[in-house]
Amino acid sequence: MMKVKLQHLRFFVAVYEERSITAAAKRVNATQSGVSIQIRDFEAILGLKLFERTSSGVVPTKAGNQIFRRAARVLLEVGGLEEDVALHSGKLLGTVRAGIMPTFARSVLGPVLTRFAQENPLVDVKVTEGYSLMLTEMVVHGELDFAVVPGGGVPVGARSTYIDTDMEVLVMRRQSDHSESKIIDLASAPPLKLLLPGPGNARRSKIDDYLVDFCSSKHVVMELDSMLTTLDMIGKGEWSSVLPGALCIRDIHNPEVSLHPIVDPTLTVEYLLIEPASKASSAVVRLFAQTLSDEISLACRNCRDHFNMPLNHDRSEA
């Protein structure tokens, strides 16, 4: 076992997560033959077959699944050690590649970017906006350092940390005849025309379940994966939507918008910080992720406080 090198672990984890020698080689900046040789060498050292080779890629064996969990933890700790050394050297610079949902692009991102840029002028921040499925895949494939997404299944190759719990809110344009005042919540509302995100958004399945299980009316649903267009159509008055409170917090005192927290029962969404399972975050990535997470938690608390709806959101790393 003393012959095992970190390169063996890095190449093995890349192949395991990508399920492809070709994709793994691109990820670790090596040749396909070089990756194949390292995997064969690693298997010989362990005396175990880690992958079944197929025409479409590779499939981990049971032994491969077990080795992956340990290999990912080793690489995570080694990466953490490297970052600790860099941090103590006093060099706070580098690049952050973050993925966020449109929810936060409209609400919390601006203040975070402004403050972070002022305090860390040597750090480059690159932000990708998208829905949970796309962002999670980008984290797993090493294209993002982290992403903030709604709670759901965490895929192989990723780890998650709970940030906070948000409320879902029924959002509509305030009518001049005050007809929306008759609406208490989504469960008891008359038939509405609702704009909802597509299945690539982790929030959608919970909203669908709520519409089926608790709503007395059958609502018309249109799928729309554009937050700007959703808000524009709400503003025209014909359509409504179910949106996270963190996005709506800026509209709480907007006289043109009517907000109704979804209660009886309360519909919530948990926010998770998704990171690569086997890669330790750099000091600048950790700092930006913490700054963003703190701002998200503040928005969630402000929304819950406004609607006087405390939630038990004490969670830990997943």
N, C-alpha and C positions, 0 to 999 in steps of 0.2 A: 504493500500500500504506500510505502514511502516514495514510489516512483510516480505517483499521481501529481500532476502539475496543474496550476491554475488555468493554463490554456486548455487542458483537457476538460475542465469543468465549464469554462466559458463556451467552448465549442459544443459540448454536449447539451448545455442549457439552451443554446441558440437553436440547435437542431430539434430539440424536444418541443420548444415553444412554437417554432415555425412549421414543424412537421415536414420539412423539406431541406435537403442538403443545399440546393441552389439558393433558396431564400436565406438560409443560415449563413452561407458563404458571403452573400452580399451584406448581411447584417454585421458580421465580424470583420469585414474587409479582408477576406481571404479567398483562395481559389477553392473550387469544389473538390478537387483532388486533395488539397491540403486538409480540408474539413473531414473528408472521408478517412484519410490516414489517421488523423487525430482520434476519430471515433473508434476505429478499429484498434488502435493502440490502447485506448481507454478500456475497451471491452476485454482486451487481452490481459491487461493489468488486473482487472477485477475478476476475470474468469467468468464473466456474465455476458449474455447477449442482451443488449439494451434496446435494439430496434429490429423490427421486421421490415425489410425493404420491399416496397411494392412499386408498381408502374406509376403510381400517382404521387409517391413520396415515401415517407417512413411512418411506422406506427410503433409507439413505445410498447415494450413488453411489460409484464408485471414488475420485473426487476428494474426496468427503466423508470417506471412510475415512482418506485420507492427511492431510487438513487436521485431522481430529480429533486425531491423535497429537501434532501440533505445538501445537494450541490447548490441549490438556490440560496439556502441559508448561509452556506460558506461564502459564496460570492457577495452576498449582502453584507456580511460582517467585514470582509476584506475591503469592500468599497467604502464602508463606514470608517474603517481605520485610515484609509487614504484621505478621506475628506477631513477627518479630525486633524491630521498632520497639516493639510493645506490651510485649515482654519487657524491653527496656532501660528502659522507663518505670517498671518496678518494680511493675506491677499484675498480680498472680497471682490472678485471679478469673475466674469464668465457669461454664460448664456442660459436663459430660462426658456423652455418651450412648454407652454401651458395650454391646456384645452379647457374651454368653458362652454356652458350652455348659453343660448340667447337670453335666458332669464337674467344671468349675471352681466351680460354685455350691456344690458339696458340700465341696470341698477347699481351694482357695487363695483364694477370693473374700473370705471373712470377714477373715482377717488383712490383706489388701490394703486393704479398705474401712476397717478400724479405724485402721490406720497413716496412710492417706492423709487421712482426715477430721481426725485430730489435727494433722497437719502443714499442712493446707490448709483451714482452717475456712470460708473464703469461697467455696469451690468446691462447686457442686451436682453430685452424681453420680447419674445415672439408668442403671440396669442392666436390660437386657432379656435374659431367659433363653430359649433356643430352640436348635433344631438348625441345621446349617450352611446349608441351602438358604434358610431363612427369614431368617437373620441376614445372609447375603451380599446377598440382594435388598434388605434394609432399608438396607444400606450404600450400594448403588448408587443407590437412590432418595432418598438424603439423610436418611433417618430415623435413622441411627446415625452417629456419628463414626468408629467402628471396631468390628470384631468379631474374636474369636479363634475360628477354625474349624479342623477337620482339613484337611490338604492335599488339593488336588484342582484342578480347572479354575477359573481366575480369570476371571470374566465381564468383558465390556466395561464400562467405567466404574469398575473397581476396580483397585487395585494391592496387592501382597502383600509381606510381609516375613517370612522364616522365623524362628521362635522357638526351637524345639527338637524333638527326636525322643523320643517316648514308646514304651513297651512295651505291647502288648496282653496282658491277663492273663485266664486262665480263673478265674472266681470261683464258689464253691459253698459251701454250708453244711457245716461240719465235722460228720461223722457220728460217732455214739458208737461204732460198730463199726470205725471207721477204714478203711472201705471206700474212701474217696477217696484213701488213701495209695497205692493201686495205680495211680493215675493220675499219669503223669509229665508229660504235656502233652496238648494238644488233639489233636494228630496221631495219637496212639496210644490215646486214651481210648475206652472202650466207648461204646455209644450213650447220648447225653445228651439232656435236654430243655433247649434253649437259648432264652433270651430275647434277641432282637437288635433293634436300632433299625430303623426303616423306611427306605425308599430315600431319604428326604429327608436322611438322615445320611450324610456323605461317607465314613464308616468302613465302611459296610455292604458296599459292593461288594468291598473288599479282604477282608473276613471271608468273604463268600460264595465268593470265589475260593479262599481257603485251605481251606474246608470241602470243596470239590470236588477240588482238586488234591492235598491232602496228608493228609486225614483217612481213616483206615482204616475208620471206622464211619460209618453214615448217621444223623445226628442229627436229632431233631425240633426244628423252629424255630417259635417264635411271635414275631410282630412286636409290639413294645411301645415306644412313644415316651414313656415316663414313667420317669424315673430313680428316683423314690421308690417307685413300684409295683414296678419291677424289683428293687430292693434288698429290698423287703418280701417278694416271692415267693422270692427266694434265701434269705432268713431262715427261711422255712417249710420249706425242705429239698428240695422236689420239683424245682425248676428251678435251672439254672445260667445264667451269662451270660459274654460276653466284654466286658471293660471296660478302659478305659485305666488304666495304672499310676498316673497323677497323681490319679485318683479313688480308687484302692485304697490309696494310701500310708498313709492313716489307719487301715487295717484290717490292716496287716502284722503287728501283734502282737495282733490280736483272736482270742481262743481259739475263737470261734464261727464263724470264717470260714476257708476254705481257699483259698489263692491259688496258682495254677500259671502261671508265665510261659509264653507260647506260643513254643516253640522248635522247631528242627529242621524247617523253618527258622523263624527268629524273625519274628513278625508285629509290625510297628511302625506308628505313626501319627505323622505330622508335624503340628505346629501352626503355623498361619500367622496373622499379623496382617493383616486386610483393611481397607483404607481407600479412600475415594473417589479416583479417578485424577486428578482435576483440582482437588482442593481441599486446600490445605495445612492440616495439623492445628494447632490453637491450642497455646499453651505448656502449658496445663493438660491438654489431651487427650494431648499427647505425654508429659507427666509421668506421668499415670495409666496410659497404655498401657505405658510402660517399667516402671513399678512392677509391674503385673500380669504382664508378660512375664518379669520377673526371678523372680517367685514361681513361675510355671509351670516355668521352667527348673530351679529348685531342686527342685521336686517330681519332675520327670523324672529328674534326676541321682540323687536319693535312691532312687528306685525301681530304677534301673539298678544303683546301687551295692549295694543290698540283695540283688538277685538275681545280682550279680557278672556283669553282662552289659554291658560297655562297647559303645557304638555310635559310629560316625563320623557326627557330626551337625553338621559345620562347613558351613554354608550361607550364602547371601547373599540380598539382596533380589531378588524375582522381578518 
